[in-house]
Amino acid sequence: MAAYPSTTTALEAAATIVPRSQGANIPYSIEREFDLDTLVATKLANADIVNLFTLPANTVILATLIKTTTITVGGTGTCTAKLRFTTTDIGAATDILTTATGTGGSATTALPLNVGTSAVLCNLVFAIGGGTTTTNPTIKVRMLVCDMG
């Protein structure tokens, strides 16, 4: 199991601004597409973890979407990616052999989730059953979050 990259991708300043309406926190969206063939130096293997970005402390995750926009090549059987922070799954696994979409809040993941009082690393964990990956996928991540700090 490898973790890539060792440093996370910085979110644009606009994505980390916390909107407020008359003193109240309001939900905001984080959206980013990650070309994993460019971001990761090697081809993904089973149980690899790709670090994406850090969510601030006291963030509540209201909804998530992970979408495969460019499929992976070379894997057989099951080839999926799952969004999570630390070891907490945020959404169901999404097929990376097709242009599939997965959302949080499935039977295995109850949303909303509070990340706690410390900032957390948001990442993807891969499950590749059989074969190897010759082309890493491009993944779009969208999160609806609220700062409760």
Summary of the structure (lengths in Angstrom):
residues: 149
radius of gyration: 15.3
end to end distance: 34.1
largest distance: 54.3
contacts: 468
relative contact order: 0.32
helix: 5%
strand: 52%
